Amino acid sequence: MTATGDQYIWLIWALGFLVPWIVLYALFPAQRKVMRWSSSLTALFGLTEPIFVPEYWNPPSLFDLAQRTGFDIESLIFCFGIGGVGAVLYNALAGKRLMPMNDCERNSPRHRFHRVALGAPFVVFVALYFLPWNPIYPSVAALLAGGIACALCRPDLAGKMLLGGGLFAGLYLIFLVALELLAPGYIERVWNLQALGGVM
């Protein structure tokens, strides 16, 4: 059961991820195109929210959409924000930018597996989704599979992928801590901790 005062917390938290997005977009013009593309694509993952409500969590949302339909506006905002930030955070802080693939890498035998690597998360998620697990676990496994597959295709970028992932994980942890400090007990009320083994 969630508290009445929780009604707009999910919206505020989702909007919070637009703050680093706006900062990165304003300060690093070279990253803007990547941010726009990444955010536009990852925003679509907000439409997967019915998979996670209420099995993973059950946040009060605008117009009670999450409870009534499984969908909500906040998830689109959240996915838009984290997509753009996650895509450029490492490059922005390291002073780097995306470069066209050189001929050596393009002709590498590994290059032919890039499409397989891109499809790996979807295959893994579907394969694991029907197991009696909370849906967040197939999701995490799918993302890990995608990351590993991409690293196998581009081992020269594996270290940068790990560092970029670590930077984003650190940022996300800051947002989680801020959520608990600003709305004490919200995580316990909204996340399905019992189904997650009591770990959050």
C-alpha positions as CSV (number, residue, x, y, z in Angstrom):
1,M,0.0,0.0,0.0
2,T,1.4,3.4,-1.0
3,A,0.9,6.7,0.8
4,T,-1.3,9.4,-0.7
5,G,1.7,11.8,-0.6
6,D,3.6,9.6,-2.9
7,Q,1.5,10.6,-5.9
8,Y,4.0,12.8,-7.6
9,I,7.3,11.4,-6.4
10,W,7.8,9.1,-9.4
11,L,7.2,12.1,-11.7
12,I,9.7,14.3,-9.8
13,W,12.3,11.6,-9.7
14,A,11.9,10.9,-13.4
15,L,12.2,14.6,-14.2
16,G,15.3,14.7,-12.0
17,F,17.2,12.6,-14.6
18,L,16.6,15.4,-17.1
19,V,18.8,17.7,-15.0
20,P,22.1,15.9,-15.9
21,W,20.7,15.4,-19.4
22,I,20.3,19.2,-19.8
23,V,23.7,19.9,-18.3
24,L,25.4,17.5,-20.6
25,Y,23.5,18.8,-23.6
26,A,24.4,22.4,-22.8
27,L,28.0,21.9,-22.0
28,F,29.0,19.3,-24.6
29,P,27.7,20.3,-28.0
30,A,29.6,17.5,-29.7
31,Q,27.5,15.0,-27.8
32,R,24.1,16.5,-28.7
33,K,23.3,14.4,-31.8
34,V,24.1,11.1,-29.9
35,M,22.0,12.3,-27.0
36,R,19.0,13.0,-29.2
37,W,19.2,9.7,-30.9
38,S,19.9,7.7,-27.8
39,S,17.1,9.3,-25.8
40,S,14.6,9.0,-28.6
41,L,15.3,5.3,-28.9
42,T,15.5,4.5,-25.2
43,A,12.3,6.4,-24.4
44,L,10.5,3.6,-26.2
45,F,11.5,1.2,-23.5
46,G,9.2,3.2,-21.2
47,L,6.4,1.3,-23.0
48,T,7.6,-1.9,-21.3
49,E,6.4,-0.7,-17.9
50,P,3.5,-3.2,-17.8
51,I,6.0,-6.0,-17.6
52,F,7.3,-4.6,-14.3
53,V,4.0,-3.3,-12.6
54,P,3.2,-4.6,-10.1
55,E,5.7,-7.5,-10.1
56,Y,8.8,-5.4,-9.7
57,W,7.3,-2.2,-8.3
58,N,4.0,-0.3,-8.2
59,P,4.6,3.5,-8.2
60,P,1.7,5.9,-7.9
61,S,1.7,7.8,-11.2
62,L,0.0,10.7,-13.0
63,F,-3.7,9.9,-13.5
64,D,-3.1,6.5,-11.8
65,L,-2.1,5.2,-15.2
66,A,0.4,2.7,-13.8
67,Q,-2.2,1.1,-11.5
68,R,-5.0,1.2,-14.1
69,T,-3.1,0.3,-17.3
70,G,0.5,-0.6,-16.4
71,F,1.7,2.3,-18.6
72,D,2.7,5.7,-17.3
73,I,4.1,9.0,-18.5
74,E,6.9,9.0,-16.0
75,S,8.5,5.9,-17.5
76,L,8.9,7.6,-20.9
77,I,10.6,10.6,-19.2
78,F,12.8,8.4,-17.1
79,C,14.0,6.2,-20.1
80,F,14.5,9.3,-22.2
81,G,16.7,10.9,-19.5
82,I,18.8,7.8,-18.7
83,G,19.3,6.9,-22.3
84,G,20.9,10.2,-23.3
85,V,23.0,10.5,-20.1
86,G,24.2,6.9,-20.3
87,A,25.1,7.1,-23.9
88,V,27.5,10.1,-23.5
89,L,28.5,10.3,-19.9
90,Y,31.9,8.7,-20.3
91,N,32.8,10.5,-23.6
92,A,31.7,13.8,-22.2
93,L,33.8,13.5,-19.0
94,A,36.8,12.0,-20.9
95,G,36.7,14.6,-23.6
96,K,36.0,12.0,-26.4
97,R,33.4,11.7,-29.1
98,L,32.1,8.9,-31.3
99,M,34.3,8.3,-34.4
100,P,33.5,6.4,-37.6
101,M,34.7,2.8,-37.5
102,N,38.1,2.5,-39.2
103,D,38.8,0.0,-42.1
104,C,40.8,-2.3,-39.9
105,E,37.9,-2.7,-37.4
106,R,35.3,-2.8,-40.2
107,N,37.2,-5.7,-41.8
108,S,37.7,-7.6,-38.6
109,P,36.0,-11.0,-38.4
110,R,34.3,-9.8,-35.3
111,H,32.4,-7.0,-37.1
112,R,30.0,-9.5,-38.7
113,F,28.7,-10.3,-35.2
114,H,27.6,-6.8,-34.3
115,R,24.0,-7.4,-35.3
116,V,24.1,-10.5,-33.2
117,A,25.4,-8.5,-30.3
118,L,22.6,-5.9,-30.7
119,G,20.0,-8.7,-30.8
120,A,21.4,-10.6,-27.8
121,P,19.5,-8.6,-25.1
122,F,16.2,-9.3,-26.7
123,V,16.9,-13.0,-27.2
124,V,18.1,-13.4,-23.6
125,F,15.1,-11.5,-22.2
126,V,12.5,-13.5,-24.0
127,A,14.3,-16.8,-23.1
128,L,14.4,-15.9,-19.4
129,Y,11.1,-14.0,-19.1
130,F,9.0,-17.2,-18.8
131,L,11.0,-18.6,-15.9
132,P,9.4,-18.0,-12.5
133,W,11.6,-15.0,-11.8
134,N,10.8,-11.4,-11.1
135,P,11.0,-9.6,-14.5
136,I,13.8,-7.4,-13.3
137,Y,16.2,-10.3,-13.3
138,P,15.7,-11.3,-17.0
139,S,16.1,-7.6,-17.8
140,V,19.4,-7.3,-15.9
141,A,20.6,-10.6,-17.5
142,A,19.6,-9.3,-21.0
143,L,21.5,-6.1,-20.5
144,L,24.6,-7.9,-19.2
145,A,24.4,-10.3,-22.2
146,G,24.3,-7.3,-24.6
147,G,27.2,-5.6,-22.9
148,I,29.3,-8.8,-23.0
149,A,28.4,-9.4,-26.6
150,C,29.4,-5.9,-27.6
151,A,32.6,-6.2,-25.7
152,L,33.4,-9.4,-27.6
153,C,32.8,-7.6,-30.9
154,R,34.9,-4.6,-29.8
155,P,37.4,-5.8,-27.1
156,D,39.3,-2.5,-27.6
157,L,36.3,-0.7,-26.1
158,A,35.6,-3.1,-23.2
159,G,37.5,-1.0,-20.7
160,K,35.6,2.1,-21.7
161,M,32.3,0.3,-21.6
162,L,33.0,-0.8,-18.0
163,L,34.1,2.7,-17.0
164,G,31.1,4.2,-18.6
165,G,28.8,1.7,-17.0
166,G,30.4,2.3,-13.6
167,L,30.0,6.1,-14.0
168,F,26.3,5.7,-14.8
169,A,25.8,3.2,-12.0
170,G,27.3,5.7,-9.6
171,L,25.0,8.5,-10.8
172,Y,22.0,6.2,-10.5
173,L,23.0,5.3,-6.9
174,I,23.1,9.0,-6.1
175,F,19.6,9.3,-7.4
176,L,18.4,6.3,-5.3
177,V,20.0,7.7,-2.2
178,A,18.5,11.1,-2.9
179,L,15.1,9.5,-3.4
180,E,15.3,7.8,0.0
181,L,16.4,10.9,1.7
182,L,13.8,13.2,0.2
183,A,11.0,10.6,0.5
184,P,11.8,8.3,3.4
185,G,10.3,4.9,3.0
186,Y,9.3,5.4,-0.6
187,I,11.5,2.5,-1.9
188,E,10.0,0.2,0.7
189,R,6.5,1.2,-0.1
190,V,6.8,1.1,-3.9
191,W,9.3,-1.5,-4.8
192,N,8.3,-5.1,-4.4
193,L,11.1,-6.0,-2.0
194,Q,9.6,-9.3,-0.9
195,A,9.6,-10.6,-4.4
196,L,13.2,-9.3,-4.9
197,G,14.4,-11.2,-1.9
198,G,14.4,-8.2,0.3
199,V,17.4,-6.7,-1.5
200,M,17.3,-3.1,-2.8
